[in-house]
Amino acid sequence: MMMKLSKRYWLMTCFASLLACLGVFISRGDTVKAAETNLVVTPVYTDNQIGGHTGYFNTYVAPGETQTYTFLVANKSDDKRTLYMRFNAGYTNQSGNAVFDSTKIPADSSLKYDMAKELLVGNRVKRVHVEGQETGTVSFEVKAPSTAYNGVIMGGVVTSTSGKSSLKSDGTLLKNDYGYAIPIFIRNQQEVSVSPKITLGTVKPAMRNGSPAVLVQTKNEQPAYLTTSTITAKVYRKGESKVYKKSTNSAITMAPNSNFEYGIDWGKNRVEAGDYKLDYTVSQGKLKTWHFTKNFTISNDDAKRLNDLAGFKPNYTWLWILLAVVVLIVILLIGILVGRRNKKNNNSNGNNNANGGKDSRRSRK
């Protein structure tokens, strides 16, 4: 039986739901349409929906109770259509967006409940056949944690029209087969007081989208959704005050208890080995700001590997400079030796001439 929501909780959750809409990939309104298939999907809301009919599910489910999430599928075409619906857990992708489009999510030690693996009851993939100009329904059941949980658990349902063949090897849906996505947020405690907590993990050089980059592992360690935020990353050479590399992204969202690697693109520049300092800021509007500094090193092996992968030719400038310096030194040394030899010869000739003159004068006497 659903508990009565307090006015304070209602206002808080309505505001949180409104902010969540800004960062999650969903279509606006109650209906989500897959234009290529003429299939229209409508969430069927229940009494425990928080924040009104927002186009996604945001529900309070009492500890241990099971919630049914039902979708109404309308086929607007004249032909029979088949739709595959897949239930996934929420995570943060490598672009820095909270999503649920993959069957495999990055491991995170702070994640207590994987909605798809631990809370979903039944199969995570369901198929629905809908005759032309008819409607059908498909439902998923989720059981809330048995004990009160101070936080939000995120998941969602994505669709395709070709089943398993629409999935890549990493479990992500192919874009050309992506029908729609509807997020699902669950909480089993009325007063949720937890807020996002951002921390940093590893900082390492790697390839990203075919270009060298430095990847900064960014973690949200709390069961709270990080609304639209800005990341500003600056890289300095050790001991220098001038910014060497800078990157900014103002469309960052993070799923509860998730992590991703923020990429600082090195552009078309060669990666140079050495010691660097990272200045990293995550700003959640006026709500909260996290600031970090961290030293890291790019080894000679890492620089060579990334430059080779990026197609940069070996840089022999230093070798040519060294060779030019050596040649110049050799020329100078040869010049000095030749000069000394010439001077010695001139001195010898002068002495001989002087001695010859004396001998002549003696002979005349």
C-alpha positions as CSV (number, residue, x, y, z in Angstrom):
1,M,0.0,0.0,0.0
2,M,1.4,3.4,-1.0
3,M,2.3,5.8,1.8
4,K,1.1,9.4,1.8
5,L,3.8,11.8,0.5
6,S,4.7,14.9,2.5
7,K,4.4,18.3,1.0
8,R,8.1,18.9,1.4
9,Y,9.0,15.6,-0.3
10,W,6.5,16.3,-3.1
11,L,8.1,19.7,-3.9
12,M,11.6,18.3,-3.6
13,T,11.0,15.3,-5.9
14,C,9.1,17.4,-8.4
15,F,12.1,19.8,-8.7
16,A,14.5,16.9,-9.0
17,S,12.4,15.3,-11.7
18,L,12.3,18.5,-13.7
19,L,16.1,18.8,-13.5
20,A,16.5,15.1,-14.5
21,C,14.6,15.7,-17.7
22,L,17.3,18.1,-18.8
23,G,20.0,15.5,-18.7
24,V,18.4,12.2,-19.8
25,F,18.0,11.2,-23.4
26,I,14.2,11.0,-23.7
27,S,11.5,12.5,-25.9
28,R,9.4,15.2,-24.4
29,G,5.8,14.5,-23.5
30,D,4.0,11.3,-22.5
31,T,4.4,9.6,-25.9
32,V,7.6,8.5,-27.5
33,K,7.4,7.6,-31.2
34,A,9.7,5.6,-33.4
35,A,9.1,7.4,-36.6
36,E,10.6,4.8,-38.9
37,T,8.3,2.0,-37.6
38,N,5.1,4.0,-37.0
39,L,5.1,2.6,-33.5
40,V,3.9,4.8,-30.7
41,V,4.8,3.9,-27.1
42,T,3.1,5.4,-24.1
43,P,4.1,4.9,-20.4
44,V,1.1,3.8,-18.3
45,Y,1.5,5.7,-15.1
46,T,0.4,4.5,-11.7
47,D,-0.7,6.3,-8.5
48,N,2.8,6.3,-7.1
49,Q,4.3,8.3,-10.0
50,I,6.1,11.3,-8.6
51,G,6.0,14.7,-10.4
52,G,3.2,14.0,-12.9
53,H,3.2,12.6,-16.4
54,T,6.7,13.6,-17.4
55,G,7.5,11.0,-20.2
56,Y,9.4,8.7,-17.8
57,F,8.8,6.8,-14.7
58,N,9.8,8.3,-11.3
59,T,8.2,6.2,-8.6
60,Y,8.2,5.6,-4.9
61,V,8.0,1.9,-4.1
62,A,7.9,0.7,-0.5
63,P,10.7,-1.6,0.6
64,G,10.3,-5.1,-0.6
65,E,7.3,-4.3,-2.8
66,T,7.1,-5.1,-6.5
67,Q,6.3,-2.4,-9.1
68,T,4.9,-3.1,-12.5
69,Y,5.9,-0.8,-15.3
70,T,3.6,-1.0,-18.3
71,F,4.0,0.4,-21.8
72,L,1.2,0.8,-24.3
73,V,2.4,0.1,-27.9
74,A,0.2,1.4,-30.8
75,N,0.9,0.3,-34.3
76,K,-0.1,3.2,-36.7
77,S,0.7,1.2,-39.8
78,D,-1.5,-1.3,-41.6
79,D,1.0,-4.1,-41.3
80,K,1.8,-6.3,-38.3
81,R,4.9,-5.0,-36.4
82,T,7.2,-6.6,-33.9
83,L,9.0,-4.5,-31.2
84,Y,11.8,-5.7,-28.9
85,M,12.0,-4.0,-25.5
86,R,15.1,-4.3,-23.4
87,F,15.4,-3.4,-19.7
88,N,18.9,-1.9,-18.7
89,A,20.5,-0.4,-15.7
90,G,21.6,3.2,-15.7
91,Y,25.2,4.2,-16.2
92,T,27.3,7.1,-17.5
93,N,28.7,6.8,-21.0
94,Q,32.1,8.0,-22.2
95,S,30.5,11.2,-23.5
96,G,29.5,12.1,-19.9
97,N,25.8,11.4,-20.2
98,A,23.5,9.4,-17.9
99,V,22.0,6.7,-20.2
100,F,20.7,3.1,-20.1
101,D,21.4,2.0,-23.7
102,S,23.7,-0.9,-22.9
103,T,23.5,-4.4,-21.4
104,K,27.0,-4.0,-20.0
105,I,27.8,-1.1,-17.7
106,P,31.2,-0.1,-16.4
107,A,32.0,-1.6,-13.0
108,D,31.7,0.8,-10.0
109,S,32.5,-0.2,-6.5
110,S,29.9,2.2,-5.1
111,L,27.0,0.7,-7.0
112,K,24.9,-1.3,-4.5
113,Y,21.9,-2.1,-6.7
114,D,22.0,-2.9,-10.5
115,M,18.4,-2.4,-11.4
116,A,18.6,-4.9,-14.3
117,K,20.5,-7.6,-12.6
118,E,19.3,-7.5,-9.0
119,L,15.9,-5.8,-8.9
120,L,14.2,-6.8,-12.2
121,V,11.8,-9.7,-11.9
122,G,11.7,-11.9,-15.0
123,N,13.3,-11.5,-18.5
124,R,15.0,-8.3,-19.4
125,V,14.1,-8.6,-23.1
126,K,10.5,-8.9,-24.2
127,R,8.9,-9.0,-27.6
128,V,5.5,-7.7,-28.5
129,H,3.6,-8.3,-31.8
130,V,1.1,-5.7,-32.7
131,E,-1.4,-6.1,-35.6
132,G,-1.9,-3.2,-38.0
133,Q,-3.9,-0.3,-36.5
134,E,-4.0,-2.1,-33.2
135,T,-2.4,-1.6,-29.7
136,G,-0.6,-4.0,-27.3
137,T,1.1,-3.8,-24.0
138,V,4.3,-5.0,-22.5
139,S,5.2,-4.9,-18.8
140,F,8.3,-5.3,-16.6
141,E,8.3,-5.9,-12.8
142,V,10.9,-4.5,-10.5
143,K,11.2,-5.3,-6.8
144,A,12.4,-2.5,-4.6
145,P,15.2,-3.2,-2.1
146,S,13.9,-4.9,1.0
147,T,15.4,-2.4,3.4
148,A,15.1,1.4,3.3
149,Y,17.6,2.9,0.8
150,N,18.6,6.5,1.0
151,G,19.0,7.2,-2.7
152,V,17.8,6.8,-6.2
153,I,18.2,3.7,-8.5
154,M,18.3,4.4,-12.2
155,G,17.4,2.1,-15.1
156,G,15.3,2.3,-18.3
157,V,13.8,0.6,-21.3
158,V,15.1,0.9,-24.8
159,T,13.6,-0.6,-28.0
160,S,14.6,-1.9,-31.3
161,T,12.8,-3.5,-34.3
162,S,15.2,-6.3,-35.0
163,G,16.0,-7.9,-31.6
164,K,19.5,-9.1,-30.8
165,S,20.9,-8.2,-34.2
166,S,20.5,-4.6,-33.3
167,L,23.1,-4.9,-30.5
168,K,26.8,-4.3,-30.9
169,S,29.4,-6.5,-29.2
170,D,29.5,-4.3,-26.1
171,G,25.7,-4.5,-25.7
172,T,24.9,-1.0,-27.0
173,L,22.1,-0.5,-29.4
174,L,22.9,0.5,-33.0
175,K,21.9,4.1,-33.7
176,N,20.0,3.2,-36.9
177,D,17.9,0.8,-35.0
178,Y,17.2,2.9,-31.9
179,G,13.5,3.4,-31.4
180,Y,13.0,5.2,-28.1
181,A,14.2,5.3,-24.5
182,I,12.2,5.7,-21.3
183,P,14.1,6.2,-18.0
184,I,12.9,4.6,-14.8
185,F,13.8,6.1,-11.4
186,I,13.0,4.1,-8.2
187,R,13.3,5.1,-4.5
188,N,11.9,3.2,-1.6
189,Q,12.4,5.9,1.0
190,Q,10.3,9.0,1.2
191,E,12.9,11.5,2.5
192,V,15.9,11.1,0.3
193,S,18.7,13.3,1.6
194,V,21.7,12.1,-0.3
195,S,23.4,14.3,-3.0
196,P,26.0,13.6,-5.7
197,K,29.6,13.2,-4.6
198,I,32.3,13.6,-7.3
199,T,35.7,12.1,-6.9
200,L,38.6,11.4,-9.3
201,G,40.3,8.1,-10.1
202,T,43.1,7.4,-12.6
203,V,44.5,9.9,-15.0
204,K,46.2,8.3,-18.0
205,P,47.1,8.9,-21.6
206,A,45.1,6.9,-24.2
207,M,43.5,7.1,-27.6
208,R,40.0,8.5,-27.8
209,N,38.1,8.7,-31.2
210,G,41.3,8.2,-33.1
211,S,43.2,11.0,-31.4
212,P,45.6,11.1,-28.4
213,A,44.0,12.2,-25.2
214,V,44.3,12.2,-21.4
215,L,41.5,10.3,-19.8
216,V,40.3,11.4,-16.3
217,Q,38.2,8.8,-14.4
218,T,35.4,10.8,-12.9
219,K,33.2,9.1,-10.3
220,N,29.8,9.8,-8.8
221,E,29.9,7.8,-5.6
222,Q,26.5,8.5,-4.2
223,P,23.0,7.1,-5.2
224,A,22.0,10.5,-6.6
225,Y,21.5,11.8,-10.1
226,L,24.0,14.5,-11.1
227,T,21.9,17.1,-13.1
228,T,23.4,19.0,-16.0
229,S,26.9,20.1,-15.0
230,T,30.1,21.6,-16.4
231,I,33.5,20.1,-16.5
232,T,36.5,22.4,-17.0
233,A,39.9,20.6,-17.3
234,K,43.3,22.4,-17.6
235,V,46.6,20.7,-18.1
236,Y,49.9,22.4,-17.2
237,R,53.5,21.2,-17.7
238,K,55.2,20.7,-14.4
239,G,56.6,23.9,-13.1
240,E,54.9,26.1,-15.6
241,S,51.9,28.5,-15.1
242,K,50.8,28.7,-18.8
243,V,47.8,26.4,-19.6
244,Y,49.1,23.7,-22.0
245,K,45.7,22.0,-22.8
246,K,42.2,23.0,-21.9
247,S,38.8,21.2,-22.3
248,T,35.3,22.2,-21.3
249,N,31.9,20.4,-21.5
250,S,28.8,22.0,-20.2
251,A,26.4,19.1,-20.9
252,I,27.6,16.5,-18.3
253,T,25.1,14.3,-16.5
254,M,25.9,11.3,-14.3
255,A,23.9,8.3,-13.2
256,P,23.9,7.4,-9.6
257,N,26.9,5.3,-8.5
258,S,28.6,5.5,-11.8
259,N,31.9,6.6,-13.4
260,F,33.3,7.5,-16.8
261,E,36.5,8.7,-18.3
262,Y,36.5,12.3,-19.4
263,G,38.7,12.9,-22.4
264,I,41.1,15.8,-22.8
265,D,41.8,15.8,-26.5
266,W,45.4,16.4,-27.5
267,G,44.3,17.5,-31.0
268,K,46.8,17.4,-33.8
269,N,49.8,17.9,-31.5
270,R,52.3,15.2,-30.8
271,V,52.3,13.8,-27.2
272,E,55.4,14.7,-25.4
273,A,56.7,12.7,-22.5
274,G,57.0,14.4,-19.2
275,D,55.4,15.4,-15.9
276,Y,52.1,17.3,-15.9
277,K,49.6,18.8,-13.5
278,L,45.8,18.5,-13.9
279,D,43.4,21.2,-12.7
280,Y,39.9,19.8,-12.8
281,T,36.5,21.3,-11.8
282,V,33.0,19.9,-11.9
283,S,30.3,22.5,-11.4
284,Q,26.7,21.6,-10.8
285,G,25.3,25.0,-11.5
286,K,24.9,27.0,-8.3
287,L,24.3,23.8,-6.2
288,K,27.8,22.4,-5.8
289,T,31.4,22.7,-7.2
290,W,34.1,20.1,-6.9
291,H,37.7,21.1,-7.6
292,F,40.8,18.8,-7.9
293,T,44.4,19.0,-8.8
294,K,46.5,15.9,-9.6
295,N,49.9,15.3,-11.0
296,F,50.5,12.7,-13.7
297,T,53.3,11.5,-16.0
298,I,53.4,10.5,-19.6
299,S,56.2,8.1,-20.1
300,N,58.4,7.8,-23.2
301,D,56.8,4.5,-24.1
302,D,53.3,6.0,-23.8
303,A,54.2,9.0,-25.9
304,K,55.7,6.8,-28.6
305,R,52.7,4.4,-28.6
306,L,50.1,7.2,-28.9
307,N,52.1,9.1,-31.6
308,D,52.5,5.9,-33.6
309,L,48.8,5.2,-33.3
310,A,47.9,8.8,-34.3
311,G,50.1,8.5,-37.4
312,F,52.7,11.0,-36.3
313,K,56.1,10.5,-37.9
314,P,59.1,10.2,-35.5
315,N,60.5,13.7,-34.6
316,Y,64.2,13.8,-35.3
317,T,64.6,17.5,-34.9
318,W,66.6,17.0,-31.7
319,L,68.9,14.6,-33.6
320,W,69.5,17.1,-36.4
321,I,70.2,19.9,-33.9
322,L,72.6,17.6,-32.0
323,L,74.3,16.7,-35.3
324,A,74.6,20.3,-36.3
325,V,76.2,21.2,-33.0
326,V,78.7,18.3,-33.3
327,V,79.6,19.4,-36.8
328,L,80.0,23.0,-35.7
329,I,82.3,21.9,-32.8
330,V,84.3,19.7,-35.1
331,I,84.8,22.6,-37.6
332,L,85.8,24.9,-34.7
333,L,88.3,22.4,-33.4
334,I,89.7,21.9,-36.9
335,G,90.0,25.7,-37.4
336,I,91.7,26.0,-34.0
337,L,94.2,23.2,-34.8
338,V,94.9,24.6,-38.3
339,G,95.4,28.1,-36.9
340,R,97.8,26.8,-34.2
341,R,99.7,24.8,-36.9
342,N,100.0,27.8,-39.2
343,K,101.1,30.0,-36.3
344,K,103.8,27.5,-35.4
345,N,105.0,27.3,-38.9
346,N,105.2,31.0,-39.3
347,N,107.2,31.3,-36.0
348,S,109.6,28.6,-37.3
349,N,110.1,30.3,-40.6
350,G,110.7,33.6,-38.9
351,N,113.3,32.2,-36.6
352,N,115.1,30.5,-39.5
353,N,115.2,33.7,-41.5
354,A,116.7,35.5,-38.5
355,N,119.4,32.9,-38.0
356,G,120.2,33.0,-41.7
357,G,120.8,36.7,-41.6
358,K,123.3,36.5,-38.7
359,D,125.3,33.7,-40.5
360,S,125.6,35.9,-43.6
361,R,126.9,38.8,-41.6
362,R,129.5,36.6,-39.9
363,S,130.7,35.2,-43.2
364,R,131.3,38.7,-44.7
365,K,133.4,39.6,-41.7
